[in-house]
Amino acid sequence: MLTAAGFHVLLALASGRGHGYAVMRFVEEISGGAVKLRPGTLYRTINRLVADGLVEESDAGDPAAPHDARRRYYQLTPQGERAAREEAELMTRLVTAAREAGLIT
């Protein structure tokens, strides 16, 4: 099972590679502002996901973005995609249980 921050990062990268700031913005937007990954948490999480083989640094940058040598892009590995899918399926079961318990409509 992934940490919440780990799942958020994998979810942000599920549609394609991205850099840290884009991941932070995605998480804040998708959560309606309820979740804000601060830089320390984000980069510790990314480093952990890289160490676990779920995310890798991408050699390709974004040709449309202004040049910034410090900007690193990340992408899911096949193992990361599988882990994100499994976590999403678990969450689906949890939401179903919450609905059946009358917690959400």
trRosetta pair geometry for C-beta under 8 A, 3 or more apart (Angstrom, degrees):
i j d omega theta_ij theta_ji phi_ij phi_ji
1 87 7.1 113 -145 -108 59 94
1 90 7.3 -109 -116 106 95 176
2 6 3.9 -135 -175 94 106 122
2 7 4.6 134 98 -54 133 84
2 10 7.0 -71 -138 3 169 138
2 83 6.4 102 -55 161 121 112
2 87 5.2 -25 21 -92 118 145
3 6 4.3 99 51 3 79 105
3 7 7.1 -148 89 -4 43 83
3 45 7.1 -121 72 -122 128 108
4 7 5.9 -56 -151 37 31 108
4 8 6.3 35 151 -22 65 106
4 35 7.6 -135 149 -128 120 139
5 8 5.5 -52 -148 34 33 115
5 9 6.5 33 154 -19 65 103
5 37 6.1 118 -137 -113 100 112
5 41 5.7 -120 -127 163 152 108
5 42 7.4 -140 -171 -94 117 44
5 45 4.4 -120 131 -94 117 148
6 9 5.9 -55 -151 34 31 109
6 10 6.4 27 153 -14 65 107
6 45 5.6 -155 -79 -161 61 107
6 48 7.0 -76 -95 92 111 121
6 49 6.0 156 -140 -74 92 107
6 54 7.7 46 -172 87 108 160
7 10 5.6 -56 -145 40 34 110
7 11 6.0 37 155 -22 68 107
7 84 6.9 132 -142 -125 68 72
7 87 5.0 -147 -113 145 116 153
8 11 5.7 -55 -146 37 27 113
8 12 6.4 30 154 -21 63 106
8 23 7.8 104 132 175 89 96
8 27 4.6 46 179 -115 123 121
8 31 8.0 -21 -122 -44 122 125
8 35 6.6 -143 -105 137 149 147
8 37 6.4 178 109 -55 144 131
9 12 5.7 -54 -149 34 31 112
9 13 6.4 14 157 -6 64 111
9 23 5.7 18 -127 -165 72 136
9 27 7.8 -22 -69 -64 49 128
9 37 7.7 108 -67 -111 87 167
9 42 7.2 138 -87 -148 115 72
9 45 5.4 172 -28 128 145 124
9 46 6.1 -166 -150 -80 152 72
9 49 6.1 -135 99 -29 140 158
9 55 7.0 -48 136 -61 120 150
10 13 6.0 -68 -147 46 30 101
10 14 6.4 55 150 -54 65 93
10 49 7.1 -173 -64 -133 89 142
10 54 6.6 -54 -93 158 115 123
10 55 7.3 -131 -92 -64 73 106
10 76 6.4 75 -147 -100 77 113
10 80 5.8 -160 -125 178 106 95
10 81 8.0 172 -169 -93 107 32
10 83 6.5 -110 -125 94 160 100
10 84 3.9 -162 147 -87 126 112
10 87 7.3 97 73 41 145 142
11 14 5.5 -29 -150 -7 33 122
11 26 7.8 -172 107 134 88 124
11 27 7.9 107 75 -94 112 80
11 30 7.4 -139 126 94 130 170
11 84 6.3 163 -70 -151 56 119
11 88 7.7 124 -95 -75 101 109
12 18 6.2 -92 144 55 99 149
12 22 7.2 149 173 121 120 81
12 23 4.3 108 121 -133 159 75
12 26 4.1 130 -125 84 104 146
12 27 6.1 -53 -64 -51 126 83
12 30 8.0 -148 -85 1 81 141
13 16 7.3 -113 -167 83 54 26
13 17 6.7 11 -148 -119 94 33
13 18 5.8 -138 -100 27 73 102
13 23 7.0 -11 -50 -100 86 109
13 55 6.6 91 50 -117 172 110
13 74 6.0 -67 -105 108 140 95
13 75 6.0 167 -174 -137 119 35
13 76 5.0 150 120 -42 115 89
13 80 7.4 -18 92 141 130 137
14 76 6.4 43 -97 -32 46 147
14 81 7.0 116 -126 -121 79 77
14 84 5.6 -166 -86 143 114 160
16 75 7.3 -46 178 -119 41 98
17 58 4.6 2 -136 -23 149 161
17 60 7.1 122 56 76 163 99
17 73 4.9 50 158 168 119 111
17 74 6.2 176 -153 84 82 33
17 75 3.9 -47 -91 -75 93 98
18 22 4.1 -120 -175 89 115 131
18 23 5.6 141 109 -55 124 79
18 26 7.4 23 158 -19 171 139
18 73 6.5 -168 112 -146 9 80
18 74 6.5 -28 66 56 57 78
18 75 7.9 121 13 -82 55 60
19 22 5.2 91 56 12 69 106
19 23 7.2 -129 102 -8 34 91
19 62 7.7 -89 -21 -9 115 121
19 71 5.0 -24 -131 -172 151 98
19 72 6.2 133 -131 75 88 43
19 73 5.2 -59 -72 -92 76 61
19 74 7.2 122 -107 9 32 81
20 23 5.5 -56 -150 33 33 113
20 24 6.5 33 155 -19 68 102
20 39 7.2 57 158 -130 134 79
20 42 5.7 107 -159 139 102 134
20 43 6.5 -3 -122 -75 141 86
20 46 6.9 -76 -99 -36 98 156
20 71 8.0 -145 24 -145 89 69
20 72 7.0 46 -20 61 101 86
20 74 7.7 72 -61 0 64 120
21 24 5.6 -50 -150 34 35 113
21 25 6.4 33 153 -17 66 106
21 71 8.0 -56 11 -126 111 102
22 25 5.7 -54 -146 39 32 111
22 26 6.2 38 153 -24 65 106
23 26 5.7 -53 -147 34 30 113
23 27 6.4 27 157 -17 64 106
23 37 7.1 -43 124 67 95 148
23 42 6.4 138 96 -152 123 122
23 46 7.8 136 55 -73 172 119
23 74 7.7 3 -51 50 136 123
24 27 6.1 -59 -151 36 28 108
24 28 6.4 23 156 -14 64 110
24 36 7.5 34 -168 -165 92 64
24 37 5.1 -130 -116 70 76 98
24 39 7.5 -28 -78 -77 144 60
24 42 5.9 -48 -74 -84 97 152
25 28 5.9 -59 -147 40 30 109
25 29 6.0 26 158 -17 67 112
26 29 5.9 -62 -146 41 26 108
26 30 5.9 16 163 -14 66 113
27 30 6.2 -56 -135 40 25 104
27 31 6.1 8 166 -4 61 117
27 35 5.5 -84 160 106 100 110
27 36 7.4 138 107 -119 108 26
27 37 5.1 51 70 -5 157 113
28 31 6.3 -71 -144 47 21 100
28 33 5.9 27 -175 -103 83 47
28 35 6.7 -139 -95 86 46 64
28 36 5.4 37 -96 -103 102 71
28 37 7.6 -119 -47 18 84 75
29 32 7.8 28 178 -70 29 29
31 34 4.4 -114 154 52 105 87
31 35 3.9 45 59 25 178 97
33 36 7.3 3 -164 -58 54 99
37 41 5.3 -132 -161 91 75 113
37 42 4.4 95 147 -71 117 95
37 45 7.4 -70 -152 21 128 145
38 41 5.0 83 57 16 79 104
38 42 6.7 -149 89 -10 34 93
39 42 5.5 -58 -139 38 29 114
39 43 6.1 12 171 -8 67 110
40 43 6.6 -63 -142 41 21 97
40 44 6.2 20 160 -14 61 112
41 44 6.0 -59 -144 40 27 109
41 45 6.0 27 158 -20 64 112
42 45 5.8 -65 -154 37 24 110
42 46 6.3 22 154 -17 65 107
43 46 5.4 -44 -138 37 38 113
43 47 6.2 42 158 -21 65 103
44 47 5.8 -55 -149 37 29 112
44 48 6.4 29 152 -19 63 107
45 48 5.7 -56 -150 36 31 111
45 49 6.3 29 153 -17 66 106
46 49 5.6 -56 -146 39 32 110
46 50 6.3 35 153 -21 66 104
46 55 6.3 -85 -153 90 71 153
46 74 6.2 -115 -149 -79 119 164
47 50 5.6 -51 -148 35 31 113
47 51 6.3 32 152 -18 64 106
48 51 5.6 -54 -147 38 32 112
48 52 6.2 23 154 -12 65 110
49 52 5.7 -59 -142 44 30 107
49 54 4.4 -81 -167 70 84 110
49 55 4.0 42 126 13 115 115
49 80 6.8 61 -178 -114 109 120
50 53 7.8 43 176 -68 30 23
50 54 7.6 -88 -66 53 21 68
50 55 5.3 -61 -72 80 62 88
50 56 6.5 107 -128 -103 83 39
50 57 7.0 19 -117 -32 130 83
50 74 7.7 -99 -74 -131 103 119
53 56 8.0 4 -151 -62 47 93
53 77 5.9 -70 164 54 68 160
53 79 5.2 19 124 67 101 150
53 80 7.5 -150 124 -47 55 87
54 76 7.0 -42 164 -144 67 73
54 77 6.0 -152 -164 36 19 104
54 79 5.7 -104 -100 105 55 94
54 80 3.5 109 -177 -95 67 90
54 83 5.4 -47 -124 35 121 148
55 74 5.1 12 176 180 117 118
55 75 7.0 157 -155 80 72 29
55 76 6.2 -52 -103 -105 66 42
55 77 6.6 -144 -85 -8 13 88
55 80 5.4 98 -61 -99 55 154
56 74 7.0 160 82 -153 31 71
56 75 6.1 -25 63 63 79 79
56 77 5.4 84 -15 -63 107 100
57 72 5.8 -50 -139 -177 111 113
57 73 7.0 104 -166 77 65 54
57 74 5.9 -52 -106 -99 47 68
58 61 7.9 155 105 -70 102 37
58 73 4.2 -53 57 104 111 104
58 74 6.2 174 -5 -112 93 11
58 75 4.7 75 -62 -10 116 111
60 73 6.7 -64 85 75 59 150
61 65 7.0 -110 157 52 100 117
61 71 6.9 88 -137 96 113 110
61 73 5.8 172 -113 -16 50 133
62 65 3.9 61 90 0 115 114
62 73 7.1 145 -29 -82 85 137
65 68 7.3 -60 136 13 112 101
65 71 7.4 -98 123 102 144 168
68 71 4.2 72 91 -14 108 113
76 80 3.8 -149 -157 95 83 123
76 81 4.8 101 143 -57 137 78
76 84 6.8 -57 -124 -7 142 137
77 80 4.5 102 44 2 69 103
77 81 7.2 -131 92 -4 39 83
78 81 5.7 -50 -148 33 34 112
78 82 6.5 35 152 -18 64 105
79 82 5.6 -53 -150 37 33 113
79 83 6.3 34 152 -20 65 106
80 83 5.6 -52 -144 37 32 111
80 84 6.3 33 156 -19 65 105
81 84 5.8 -53 -147 36 30 111
81 85 6.3 32 153 -20 64 107
82 85 5.7 -55 -148 36 30 112
82 86 6.4 29 155 -18 65 107
83 86 5.8 -54 -146 37 30 110
83 87 6.3 29 155 -17 64 107
84 87 5.8 -57 -147 39 30 110
84 88 6.2 31 154 -20 65 107
85 88 5.7 -55 -147 36 29 111
85 89 6.4 30 153 -19 64 106
86 89 5.7 -53 -149 35 31 112
86 90 6.6 34 151 -20 63 103
87 90 5.6 -50 -151 34 34 113
87 91 6.4 35 151 -18 65 104
88 91 5.6 -52 -148 37 33 112
88 92 6.4 42 149 -25 64 101
89 92 5.4 -46 -150 29 34 117
89 93 6.8 35 151 -16 63 100
90 93 5.8 -55 -156 35 34 110
90 94 6.4 33 148 -18 67 106
91 94 5.4 -53 -146 37 37 114
91 95 6.2 38 154 -20 68 103
92 95 5.8 -53 -147 35 30 110
92 96 6.4 33 152 -20 62 105
93 96 5.6 -53 -149 35 32 114
93 97 6.4 33 152 -18 65 105
94 97 5.6 -53 -149 37 33 112
94 98 6.3 33 151 -19 65 105
95 98 5.5 -52 -146 36 33 113
95 99 6.3 37 153 -21 65 104
95 104 7.2 -44 -161 53 78 145
96 99 5.7 -53 -149 35 30 112
96 100 6.3 28 153 -16 64 108
97 100 5.7 -55 -145 39 31 111
97 101 6.2 27 154 -16 65 109
98 101 5.7 -59 -145 41 30 109
98 103 4.3 -71 -174 60 85 125
98 104 5.3 38 128 12 109 106
99 102 7.8 50 175 -65 30 20
99 103 7.2 -84 -73 53 24 77
99 104 5.4 -56 -89 71 67 89
99 105 7.4 93 -136 -133 87 12
